Amino acid sequence: MTPNEVHAILGDCLSVTQWDGQTQWHYTRGVDGGVMSLSSHSTHVRFIAFGPDGLVSDTTYDFYFD
């Protein structure tokens, strides 16, 4: 899927980060307002990663416990 197709389904993301050659769109925040590893509390993690070709390369849904 392209970023436009993802946006049409999921809407605006909360944060965009770059990691290991991918662009990641984050769709959840922890109670401290951080996303992914920036959060210092147990949190759901949902993000879509786009590879160098601009297409979805990975989707992640997980729950981290502190």
Secondary structure, 3 states (H helix, E strand, C coil): CCHHHHHHHHCCCCEEEEECCEEEEECCCCCCCCCHHHCCCCEEEEEEEECCCCCEEEEEEEEECC
